[in-house]
């Protein structure tokens, strides 16, 4: 099978075959299946860079960088693999919601034409959805929201700190985020420990996050450890205008109450249902301002 698909790949290298519908996709899928299988079984004769190399030869473009090093499963510890699994599970959950759930209740429309809506979903409770078109290409937004995530407090005043605790391969991060104190803030300071995972599907990039646990990070003084049940930002080029991006954000959070008393840190659902969509709206506003006043590094 591998020899046959490599011959198919070589054939597509010719211009008259390169653009035949479906042929390139079939070759890529077949070759990756064979080479990846050989690498997982421990072959010393194939480089782990072969699948990504073949993608580049075939002209497959992505908005995210190709893996820079060896990403074979054998290089990861069981803990690393658990983080990757959590990220993949969050991505599949988000994809399922985006594809299957169509009944969203309108919440508000912002000045920048962002629409805010919500839905009550099994296992997650209320999920908030924000959608807007931003005048920036996908690659720029992806860079700010994933590659440069630790710089987020520089442009988002609601965040005091973001620290990448661990990088696993090229598509998974473990992060610690701390919200900024705010006078009169009904919610109070929270911190989050999250797995962040990057996925791709056709032209879209998916940036998902979900709560996780890490032993070496104790509770922070003055903060309540909250949980991101699901966060998924979808970046997709606007049809007909790749300089603009359709930005879709699903968000479900458990802001938690303090463990000290039953009342300290307790937040009524009515307040949460105002705070979360407002935090999404503020985030989009600050992101838009940041992008409009800075150049791509």
N, C-alpha and C positions, 0 to 999 in steps of 0.2 A: 504493500500500500504506500509506504513512504517513497519508494523509487518512482512509482507512478505519479504521485502528487508533485514530486520535485520536477518531473518532466513537464507536468501541467504548469507549474510555476514558471519554468524556463520559457514555455510557450507564450505565457502572458506577458513576458518581458518585451515581446514585440508589440509595437504600437497598434497594429491592426487587430491584435487580440486583447490588448489591455483593457479596452472599454466595453467588451462584451458583457451584457447584464448578467449578474449572478456568477460568472466564471471566476472572477477574482475572489469573491467571498467564499466560494466553495473551496478554492485552493488553499486560502489562508486557514480556514477551519480544519481542513483535513491535515495539512502539514503541522499545524500547532498541536492537534490531537496526537499525532504520531510522535513528534519530537518531545513534547511534554511528557508523554507516557514513558519514553525511553529515559528521560532525565530522572523522573520520579523513581524508576526501577534501578537507578544507580549506574547508568552507562557512563563510562569515562571517555567516550569517543565523540560526544556531542556537547557543544557549548550551550550553556543556559541562555545565551543571547540569541540563539538561532531564531526563535519565534519572533522577537522584536525586529531582528535583522530582516527576516522575510517580509514583515509588514512594511518596512521602509522600502525594500526593493519593489514591492507590489504597489507602492504609492499610497498606502493607507495612512491618512493624516489624522492626528488627534490633537486636541488643544492642550493636553498634558504631556509632560516630558516622558520619554521612554525610560524604563528602569536603568539605573546607572551601574548596577552590580548584580551579583548572583542572588536570585530570589527563590532558589529551590526550597521546598518545604523542609528539607533536612537541616537548613541553617537556622530554623526557628526553634525556640524552646516551646514546651507545652503551654507556658503562660502566654508567649507571643501568639501562638496559634489560637488561644482562647480569645485574645483581643481581635484577631482577624475574623474569627467566627462571629463574634458579637457585631462587628461592623458589617459583615455580609448579611447577617440576619436583619439588622436595622434597614439595610438597603432593600432587601426583599420585601420587608414590611411596608416601606415607603412606596415602592413600586406598585404593590398590591393596592394600597390606598389610592394612589394617583390613577391607576387604571380602572379600578372597579367602583370607586365611590364617586357619585355624581351629584348627590344632594347636599349642597353646602348652603348654609343660611347666611345671608348677607349681614355684615356687622357695620361697616362704614366704607366710605370712599374718601381718600386723602387728597390733599391739594395737588400732589404729584401724580394723580390718577391711579394710585395704588388701590386695589380693592382688597378688603379684609372680610373674611367669612369664617364660618366654623361648622363643625359637625361633631356629634357624639358618636364615638366609635367603640366597639367592644374591646376591652382590654386596655384602652388608652384613656377613656373618658372624653373630655372635650378637646378636640384638635383644632387649632387655628391655622388658617391658610391666608397668606399674603401673596399678591401677584401684582407685578408692575413691569413695565418695559423701561430698561435703563439704557442711556445713550453711551454704552461702552461695550466692546467686544467681550465674548466669553472668556478668552484667555486672560484679559486684564482682571476681570472679576474673580476668576479662579485663583489667580496669583495672590490677590489681597485676602481672600477668604480661606485659603488653604496653605499656600507656600509662605505667606507673610503673616500668619495668624498671630504670632507673638507681638506684632506691631499694632494690633487692633486697638489697644487702649490709647494710642496716640491720636486716633480720630473718633473714637466712640467714648464719650464721657461717662457712659453707664457702666463701663468695664474698668476696674482698677488694674487688673493684671491677667495675663494669659501666659502660661508656661507650658511648653512641650516637654513632658516628662519622658517620653519614649517615642522613637520612630521605628516602626516595624515595616520593613520593606519600603516600598515607594508610595503606598496608598493608605497606610494606617498610622494614626497618631494616638497617643494617650496624652490628654491635656488636663491642666488644672486652671480653672477660671474663677476669678473673684470679682464680684460686682462692687461698684463704687458706693460709698456711703452718700446718702442724699438727705438733706434736711426735709422733714415732713414726709419722708418715704414710708408709706404704710406697710411695705413688705419687709424692709430692713435688708441688711447685707446677707447675701448668700454666696456660697462657693459650690463649684461643680467639678467632679472628676468624670471625664468622658472619654469614650473611644470615638475618634473621628475617622471616617473612612471615605475614600474617594472611589466612585465608580463611573463608568461610561456606558452609554447606550446610544448608538447611532451618533447624532451630533450633540447630544446633551451630556453634561457633566452633573453628577449627583454627589453632593457633599452631605453625608449623613453623620449624625451624632447620637450617642445613647450613653446613659449612665453606666459606670463601671466602678470597680473597687481596686485600690492599690494599697498594700499593707504599709508601705513606708511613708504614706501621706496621712498624718493624723488630722483630726478636726482642727480648724483654724479658730483662734480666739476671736470672739466678736462676730463670727459667721455661723449661719445654720447651713449644714450640708444638704443642699437640694439635689434633685435628680432630673436630668433631661430624659424623659421617657422616649421621646423621638423628636429629632430635628432633622429635616431634610431640605436642603436648598438645591433647586434644580436650575441650572444655567443652560439656556438653549438659544442659539442664534435666531434672531427674528427672521421669519420667512421673507426673503427678498431684500434684507438689509442686515448683513452679518456684522455691521458696526454697532448694532443694537442687540441687547440681550433680553429675552423674556426670563424674568426672575420670579420663581415660585418657591414659597417657603412654607413647609408644614411644621408646626410646633406644638408639642404636648409636654408639659412640665408638671412635676410634683414639687412644689416649693417647700414642702415639709414644715412641721411645727417643731419647736424646740423640745428636746427630750427632758428638759428640767421640770417643766410643769405642763399641765394640760392646756393652759391658756397662753403662756408666753410663746410668741411667734405664730400663734394660730391666725389664719387668714380666712375670712369668709369667702365662699365661692364667688359671690357677687363682685368682690374686690379682685380676685384672681382673673375673673372673666373680663375685667377692664384692663388690668395691668398687662397681661400677656399680649393681647393685640396691640396695645399702645407701645409696648417695648419693641414689637416688630416694626411698627410704624416709625418709631424713633431711630431704630437701627438703619432702616432704609434711607431715612432722611440724612443721617450722618454719613452713611456710605456714599450717597450721591454727592454730598458736599465735598467729601474727601477726594473722590475721583475727579470732580470738576476742577479742583484747585491744585492737583499734583500731576506730574508726568510719570509715565511708566518707567520704573527703574531698570 
